[in-house]
């Protein structure tokens, strides 16, 4: 279970451990992943003033204790707010500062988070693509949103791009999508628009026909989020690499 594109296990939001004060998507978590010899998965979205930042949730509360959305927060405010329980006082980073920290020391699997509207999609794709033009190091881009994969290619990113997917069977959970959109996403029917280079799939959806089809055709598949050696063993025959947290895959 190795692949030329993803030779090392991928630490989900860095190698984090809240009990030890190492918070997800923090500078400390990224340093821990590098020290462990792992690739890094992280999340990027926009602040209200159009700055790309490293942060997973749409809402601030779980990770900072503040009220509000990232999209309604100024970058200067977010990046000076400590992450809850961080032993090092880590704050969310600007994407450009994150790239300076990593400096090519690990493969990056960068998730572009879904935006509220088309304008946000374009702004995020442009900001990330522009920042990566001067970055020297292995980088991949991924998103649940096919439009972000298309947009970042249009803004000049020529590296590997991947679609993140799952089974889309819960209409209530995916109430923002129409039945047709869920069908398209489930079966990866956006290929002509996205021309994705790899697939990042929910560990519970690896048996989807579209996943098997594209893997046979040579598209690498990473599985998320693997949380034990048992889950890793179960996924092994269906994937080329794992996105993990909470255990040591070595």
N, C-alpha and C positions, 0 to 999 in steps of 0.2 A: 504494500500500500504506500507507494511513493510516486511522485510525478515530477517531471522536469520543471514545471511551472511552480509547484508547491512541494519542494523537497522536505520541508520540516513541518511538524505540527504547528498549528496556528493558535496563538493564545488569544482567546476571546476578550476583547477590550483590554488587552494586555494581561500580564500574569498577576491578577489581583487577588487579594485576600483581605476582606474587610476586618476580620478578627485581628489581623496583624497591622491594620492601619494603612493597607495598600488598596486604594480605591480604584474601581474600574475606570478606564480611559484617562488615567492620571500619568504624570511623568514618572512617578515611582513604579507604576505597573508596567510601563513600557521598558524601563530600565531592567526590571526583574525578568521580563520576557527575553530581552537581549542577553542577559547574563545566563539564562537557561538554554540559549541556543534555539529559541523558537521564533517563528514568524509572528507578526502582530496584526490583529484585526482591530479596527477602530471605527468610530462613527463621526461623521461631519455634517453639520447643519449651519444655518445662517442666523445671526442675531438681527435685531431690528434695524441696525445700520449697515447691514449687508456684509458683515465680516464672517468668514468661515471659521467655525470653532469645533473643537473636539468635545462632543457631548452626545449621549445616547437619547435620553428621554426628551419628549416635546416639552414636558413640564419640569420646573426646577425643583419641586419639593423633595423628591426622594433623595436626590444627590446633594442638594445644598440647604434644604430646609426653608428656602424662600418660596414665595407664592408668585405664580405667573408662568408664562411660556418663554422658552428661549427666543422664539421669533418676535417677542415683544420686549426683549431686554437688550440694552446697549452692550456692545462687546467690552467696553471698559468696566462696566459693572460686573458682568459675568466672570471675566478673567481675573478679577480681584476678590472673588467670593470663594472662600475655602470650601473644598468638598467635605461633606460630613464624615467625621471619624478618620480623617487623614492624619496619620502620625507625622507627616512631613509638612502639613499645611498646604498641600497641593491645591491649586486652583485650576479650573478648566483652561485649556490652552487655545490660543489662536492656532489655526491650521499651519500658518507659516512658522510659528515658534515650535510646533510639534516636528515639522520637517527638519528644522535646525537641530533639535534634540536627537533625532534618529540618525541623521547624517549618513544614510546608506548602510547602517550596521545590521539591518534586518529587512527581510521582505515585508512589504506592507500590503494588507488587504483592506482597502479603505471603502467603507460603506457610505454612500451618499444618501442621506435621509430624505424621505418624501417631503415635498414642500407644499404650502397651502395653495399655490396657484402657479400658472405658467411662468409668470415673471420671476417668482422665487426659484423655480426650476432652472431657468436660464442663468440667473445670478449665481446660484450655487455652482452650477457646472462651469461657468466662466471663471469664478474665483479659484476653484480647485485646479482647473486646467492651467491657469496662468501661474499659480504657485509651483506647479510641478514642472514647468518648462525649464526652470533653473535647478531642479533637484537631481542629484546624482545618486542613484540607488534603485534597487528593484521595487517596483510598484505595480499593484493591480487595483482596479476600481470595480466596485460592485454596487448594485442597488436592487431593491424590490421594484422600483419604478422604471419601466422600459424607457420612458421619456428622458430620464437622467442619463442613461447609457448612450442614447442617441445624441443628446445635447453635448456631453463632454467630448465625444468624438468630433462633433462639429466645431468645438472650440480648440481643437488641436491636440487632444490627448491621443497618442497613437499606441499606448501600451495595452495590455490585456484588460478586457472588460467582462464582468460576469453578471449574470442575472441571479438574484436571490429568490428562492421559491419555496412553496410548500403545497399542500393539497387544495387549498381554497374551498374546502367543503362546508365550512360553517358560514352560512349566509348572514347570520346575526353578527358574527365577529367582523365580517367583511361587508358591512351594510353600506359603506361608501362606494362599493363596486356593484355594477349591474351583473346579472347572470352571465351575459355575454363576455364581460370583462374578466370575470372569474374563470370562465371556460378558456379564454385566450391565455391567461396567466398560468393556469394549471397545465396546459398542454404546450406552453412555450411557443405559441403561434405568432409571436411578435418577431420571430427570427429575421424576417426580411428587413425589418426596421432596425433592430438592435445589433444583429450579427455578433452576438455574444461569443466570447472566447472560452468561457468556463461557466459552470453552474455551481452555486452554493445552495444546498438543499437541506431542508429540515430533515433531521434523522428519521422522523416518522413517515416521510414521504418518498424514501429512496426507491420504493417499488413502483413508482409512477412510470407508465410506459414511456413518457417523454424523456425522463431521466435516463432510463436504460438505452433508449434510442440514440440520444446524443453522446452518451459515453462510448457506445460501440463505434460511433463515428469519430471518436478521438477527442471529445471535449472533456477536460478534467472536471471531476465532481468533488467538491468539499462538502462535508456534512457538519451541520450545526444543530444544537450545541451539545457536544459530547461531554458528559460529566462523570464518567467512570470508565475503568478498564473493561467492564462488561459491555457497556454501550459501544466502546471502541471496537471490541471484538465482533459485536453483532453487525456493525457497519462495514467492517473491513473489506468484505468481498464486493461491496457496492460503490466504494468511493476511492479516490486517489489521495485524499488527505482529510484530516479532521480539524475542526475548529473546536477547541476544548476550553474548559474551565473547571476548577475545583479539584483537580488531581494531576499527577505527574504522568504524562503519557509515555515517558521513557521507561 
